[in-house]
Amino acid sequence: MNAPAPHPMIPEPSHDEMAEQLFVRDLKLFVMGDLEPVQRKMAMQVADAVDVRATNDPVGNLRTEMMDRSSFRQWLGLRRESQRLLWDVVGDSLDRRADELADRAAIAQPKGSVRTNPDFRAPGYLVDGDVHLMPGGYEADPGEGSVAQGALMDRGGAIYMLGRNGGYLNDFRGQTAMAHVLTCYPDLNPQKIVELGCGVGSSTAPAAICFPEAEIYGVDVGASMLRYAHARAERLGVAVHFSQQNAESTDFPDGSFDLVYTCAVLHETSQSAVINILRESRRLLRPGGVAVHLEVPLLMTIGSLWDELSAELEADYNNEPYWRGALTADYEALMRAAGFDDVRTGYQRASMGAARHANLHFGPESEGVFRSWFVASGRA
Ligand SMILES: C[S@@+](CC[C@H](N)C(=O)[O-])C[C@H]1O[C@@H](n2cnc3c(N)ncnc32)[C@H](O)[C@@H]1O
């Protein structure tokens, strides 16, 4: 991500815009990579000195103690403001290039399709707050065929991932989900595939690349995001059929798909929605079909004061209220309860490029953020 790379949909930023975007990336690296370990160390010293573990609310008391320290408050402020700045600089750059973006979104002879629904309402857990502080959230639609919200999510998401998830294509999650299929279900030759919660299609295109004969579908809640996803897929040369639906309950008939997958969706949905999405992924599979649910690679440790406090901070300073629940869920039990057999949970080594060229490995240990992803999978 050091040099501007051509993108199939995002107009080229100017030199100054690029400098701003790289500054935000470096600021976020500094906040999370350099400052966070210092705060963590200080928090552990404070926890011991004040003996918060001996109280009836260790995390709350540790938070109160830390809030008394100016460096902790400054770190939290910097963390939140760097995230807000991210959307500002990306949004400004895209606003200046709105005409070029609209031109790129006009596809003459599409291979795929997009189906939006003006009566659709996104579930409350997605509209009650702007997840990741992205203005307007996933469902915002400036209207009249606009792809602006999708463009914001695409470019902002790549910077949010610090360029470590496939640069501006931000596609290593999808490549890794496909690598998991090749690793654990090598006999599966899916003819029909759907990604639930596909966003702008960053993780959908890898399915089309890995299984070029398959029919590919993507489901999400935002009309602008999906229009953008459609144009983006077309410009990448892959045919995907996108539709605006709730992943908890889609309009596809039972047993429609050979492979159903999600990437980084479950930690953004309510606890009941997680159960519904797992059940829906089971309903959509033909017998013998496979579901793959890929999640962030750091399951947290209950009882670890810093992990517990971090989950609260993620909820309060990055609008991620379901982070703790998703990172402590028993996915093995949830998958079995949803009706899956041959259930596997563990860490898939990140595919840093096309899944078919990946160094395939699935095991019980996380190899670290961006180096592996948590996966729960199973067969219908
Ligand atoms: C972090 S983004 C990941 C997007 C995409 N899977 C990827 O890997 O780039 C999470 C996505 O899940 C979608 N999502 C969450 N709950 C959903 C639901 N009930 N129905 C449809 N989409 C949902 C959000 O709208 C958002 O686009």
Ligand as a Chemical Component Dictionary entry (heavy atoms), coordinates in Angstrom:
data_LIG
# 
_chem_comp.id                   LIG 
_chem_comp.type                 NON-POLYMER 
_chem_comp.pdbx_formal_charge   0 
_chem_comp.three_letter_code    LIG 
# 
loop_
_chem_comp_atom.comp_id 
_chem_comp_atom.atom_id 
_chem_comp_atom.alt_atom_id 
_chem_comp_atom.type_symbol 
_chem_comp_atom.charge 
_chem_comp_atom.model_Cartn_x 
_chem_comp_atom.model_Cartn_y 
_chem_comp_atom.model_Cartn_z 
_chem_comp_atom.pdbx_ordinal 
LIG C1  C1  C 0  -17.231 -6.253  8.261 1  
LIG S1  S1  S 1  -18.360 -6.294  6.917 2  
LIG C2  C2  C 0  -17.685 -7.634  5.961 3  
LIG C3  C3  C 0  -18.112 -7.586  4.512 4  
LIG C4  C4  C 0  -17.597 -8.738  3.659 5  
LIG N1  N1  N 0  -18.075 -10.008 4.142 6  
LIG C5  C5  C 0  -16.097 -8.740  3.574 7  
LIG O1  O1  O 0  -15.460 -9.693  4.038 8  
LIG O2  O2  O -1 -15.537 -7.763  3.029 9  
LIG C6  C6  C 0  -19.827 -7.050  7.599 10 
LIG C7  C7  C 0  -20.976 -7.044  6.637 11 
LIG O3  O3  O 0  -22.011 -7.879  7.148 12 
LIG C8  C8  C 0  -23.246 -7.308  6.778 13 
LIG N2  N2  N 0  -24.319 -7.844  7.609 14 
LIG C9  C9  C 0  -24.368 -7.925  8.961 15 
LIG N3  N3  N 0  -25.560 -8.454  9.356 16 
LIG C10 C10 C 0  -26.255 -8.709  8.221 17 
LIG C11 C11 C 0  -27.539 -9.241  7.967 18 
LIG N4  N4  N 0  -28.351 -9.626  8.947 19 
LIG N5  N5  N 0  -27.949 -9.363  6.694 20 
LIG C12 C12 C 0  -27.137 -8.998  5.674 21 
LIG N6  N6  N 0  -25.907 -8.476  5.845 22 
LIG C13 C13 C 0  -25.471 -8.327  7.109 23 
LIG C14 C14 C 0  -22.989 -5.821  6.959 24 
LIG O4  O4  O 0  -23.964 -5.041  6.301 25 
LIG C15 C15 C 0  -21.595 -5.686  6.381 26 
LIG O5  O5  O 0  -21.606 -5.410  5.022 27 
# 
loop_
_chem_comp_bond.comp_id 
_chem_comp_bond.atom_id_1 
_chem_comp_bond.atom_id_2 
_chem_comp_bond.value_order 
_chem_comp_bond.pdbx_ordinal 
LIG C1  S1  SING 1  
LIG S1  C2  SING 2  
LIG S1  C6  SING 3  
LIG C2  C3  SING 4  
LIG C3  C4  SING 5  
LIG C4  N1  SING 6  
LIG C4  C5  SING 7  
LIG C5  O1  DOUB 8  
LIG C5  O2  SING 9  
LIG C6  C7  SING 10 
LIG C7  O3  SING 11 
LIG C7  C15 SING 12 
LIG O3  C8  SING 13 
LIG C8  N2  SING 14 
LIG C8  C14 SING 15 
LIG N2  C9  SING 16 
LIG N2  C13 SING 17 
LIG C9  N3  DOUB 18 
LIG N3  C10 SING 19 
LIG C10 C11 SING 20 
LIG C10 C13 DOUB 21 
LIG C11 N4  SING 22 
LIG C11 N5  DOUB 23 
LIG N5  C12 SING 24 
LIG C12 N6  DOUB 25 
LIG N6  C13 SING 26 
LIG C14 O4  SING 27 
LIG C14 C15 SING 28 
LIG C15 O5  SING 29 
# 
